[in-house]
Amino acid sequence: MIAIEKCRKIIGDPTIPDNEIESIREALYSLAFVLFDECAAKPKDFSRESEADAGAERLQFRKALALMPEFEREHIEERAAIKEYEAELNKDEAERSAIQEYVERPRSH
């Protein structure tokens, strides 16, 4: 989960109280879960994916990683590499799968 201080920096308003930032953060995480679920429900035919689409997906993966704490980024990148090698997924599928695993894992509050 993104730290309150990082959220405050992203929002750009140092006057917002911590509890409001926590509410915003939780709402955005909820939205992200819904979007990931929606994407997972619509299988995509990757055999027809263009290079531009692949580049855009890789950029989205990098942007998603940039929002996470460093230890989480390293874990997700490692999981993607393992999936790419052991499950013989292409790079984009492995990255998507690793992110989806991260998003769907149980969280303790």
N, C-alpha and C positions, 0 to 999 in steps of 0.2 A: 504494500500500500504506500502511496506517495506521502511523504512527511508533510505535516502542517506547514512548516516553514517553506518547503518547496512549492506547495499549493499557493501560499500567500504571494510568493515571488512571481508565479505564473499569472495569478490574478492581477497583480500589480497594485493592490490597495492595502497598505499596511494597517489600515484602521479597522478592517473587518475582524470581529472577534473569532477566537478559535472555534467556538461551537458552530458559528455560521459557516466557517470554512469546512469543518467536518461534515456538515449537512450538504454542502455543495459537492464535496468530494464523494460522499456516499451516493448522491444522486447521479453523478457522472459515472461512477463504477456501475451502478444499476443500469444506466443507459448502455454502457459498454457491454454488459452481460447480455442485454436484449439484442444488441447489434450482432454480437458474436453468435448467439443462438439463431438469429435470422439468417446469417451467412451460412452457418452449418446446415440449416434446413434446406438450403438451395444448392445442391451439388453442382459443381461447375465442370464443364468439359475442358480439361487442361490441355488436351491434345491440340486444340485450336487456338490456344493462347498466343498472342503475338508477343514479340520481344518488348514492345512498349508496355503492354499489360504486366509482363513479368517484372520489368523495371519498376513500375508503379507499385506493385505488390511488395517488392523488396524494400522500397522507400517507406511504405506504410509500416512494414515490420521494424525498420530502423527507428522510425518516429515513435512507435509504440514502446520500443525498448528504451528510448531516451527518457521517457516519462517514469521509468521504474528505478528503484534503488539499484545501485551497482551490483550487489550480491544477487538480486533477482535477475538482472540482465544476464549475468554470467551463467546462472542456472538455466535460463531459457535457451541461451545460445548453445550450451552444452547439450541440453535435451534435443534441440533441433539437429545438431551434428550426429548424435547417437541415432536418432530416427532416420536421418538421411543415410547413414552407413548400414545400420542393422536392419531397418525395415525396408531399405532400398527405395526410399521415397525421393522424389526430386527435391531440390533445395526449397522451393516455394511451399510444397506440401509439408515438408518437415518443419519449416518455420511456422506455418499456420497451425499445425498440430501442436507444436510446443507452446505457442501462445494460448491456444484453446485449452490445453491442459492446465496452464497457469490460471486462466480465468475461471475454470470450472472447479478448481480444487477447493475443498472446504477451508473456510477461514475462521480463525478464532478472534473474537472481539474483546 
